[in-house]
Structure formats: C-alpha cells, structure tokens
Amino acid sequence: MIPIKNTYTISDIDAGTGYITVPAARATAGMVYALDIDGDMLDVIKPKVEKEKNGNIIILKESNH
C-alpha cells in the first residue's frame, strides 16, 4: 500500500470492488472518493462502506460521455 498521511484526500479512480478504497479510508481522516463507470461495481463497494462506518468515503459514478 502507498504510504497515506492522515490529512490526505484520496480519489480511487476505477474503484472496482473497493480493494483500495476501504483501506485508504482507514488510513486517512480525509475524504476518499470511490469513482467507477460501472454501477454494478459500485454496488459491490456500498456494503463495505456501510460496514466501515468511517463516514469519509463518497461513492461517485463516472460518466462515459
């Protein structure tokens, strides 16, 4: 994992299953933005985010336009 400081804001582009999103959110007090073009993949991340209850993960669907 890349070293993450407590103050970082992170964008996980092509977040997929949240493999990076969730650990990154644990490592920072800053916001973590999980972006993906595939809504189905974001549906995979949502339960993980809810389980974490960090409150610092924002899920965003990217547009392909």
Contacts in CASP RR format, 6 or more apart in sequence:
PFRMAT RR
TARGET T0000
AUTHOR 0000-0000-0000
METHOD contacts of the structure
MODEL  1
MIPIKNTYTISDIDAGTGYITVPAARATAGMVYALDIDGDMLDVIKPKVE
KEKNGNIIILKESNH
1 23 0 8 1.000
1 27 0 8 1.000
4 10 0 8 1.000
4 24 0 8 1.000
4 27 0 8 1.000
4 28 0 8 1.000
5 28 0 8 1.000
6 27 0 8 1.000
6 28 0 8 1.000
6 29 0 8 1.000
6 30 0 8 1.000
7 28 0 8 1.000
7 29 0 8 1.000
7 30 0 8 1.000
8 28 0 8 1.000
8 30 0 8 1.000
9 28 0 8 1.000
9 30 0 8 1.000
9 31 0 8 1.000
9 32 0 8 1.000
9 33 0 8 1.000
10 24 0 8 1.000
10 25 0 8 1.000
10 28 0 8 1.000
10 30 0 8 1.000
10 31 0 8 1.000
10 32 0 8 1.000
10 33 0 8 1.000
11 32 0 8 1.000
11 33 0 8 1.000
11 35 0 8 1.000
12 18 0 8 1.000
12 20 0 8 1.000
12 21 0 8 1.000
12 24 0 8 1.000
12 32 0 8 1.000
12 33 0 8 1.000
12 34 0 8 1.000
12 35 0 8 1.000
13 35 0 8 1.000
13 62 0 8 1.000
14 35 0 8 1.000
14 36 0 8 1.000
14 37 0 8 1.000
15 21 0 8 1.000
15 34 0 8 1.000
15 35 0 8 1.000
15 36 0 8 1.000
15 41 0 8 1.000
15 42 0 8 1.000
15 45 0 8 1.000
15 59 0 8 1.000
16 34 0 8 1.000
16 36 0 8 1.000
16 38 0 8 1.000
16 41 0 8 1.000
16 42 0 8 1.000
16 44 0 8 1.000
16 45 0 8 1.000
17 41 0 8 1.000
17 44 0 8 1.000
17 45 0 8 1.000
18 34 0 8 1.000
18 44 0 8 1.000
18 45 0 8 1.000
18 48 0 8 1.000
21 32 0 8 1.000
21 34 0 8 1.000
21 45 0 8 1.000
21 48 0 8 1.000
21 49 0 8 1.000
21 57 0 8 1.000
22 45 0 8 1.000
22 48 0 8 1.000
22 49 0 8 1.000
22 52 0 8 1.000
22 57 0 8 1.000
24 32 0 8 1.000
25 32 0 8 1.000
25 49 0 8 1.000
25 52 0 8 1.000
25 54 0 8 1.000
25 55 0 8 1.000
25 56 0 8 1.000
25 57 0 8 1.000
26 52 0 8 1.000
26 54 0 8 1.000
28 56 0 8 1.000
29 56 0 8 1.000
30 56 0 8 1.000
31 56 0 8 1.000
31 57 0 8 1.000
31 58 0 8 1.000
32 56 0 8 1.000
32 57 0 8 1.000
32 58 0 8 1.000
33 57 0 8 1.000
33 58 0 8 1.000
33 60 0 8 1.000
34 42 0 8 1.000
34 45 0 8 1.000
34 49 0 8 1.000
34 57 0 8 1.000
34 58 0 8 1.000
34 59 0 8 1.000
34 60 0 8 1.000
35 60 0 8 1.000
35 61 0 8 1.000
35 62 0 8 1.000
36 42 0 8 1.000
36 45 0 8 1.000
36 61 0 8 1.000
36 62 0 8 1.000
37 61 0 8 1.000
37 62 0 8 1.000
37 63 0 8 1.000
37 64 0 8 1.000
39 61 0 8 1.000
42 59 0 8 1.000
42 61 0 8 1.000
45 59 0 8 1.000
46 59 0 8 1.000
49 57 0 8 1.000
49 59 0 8 1.000
END
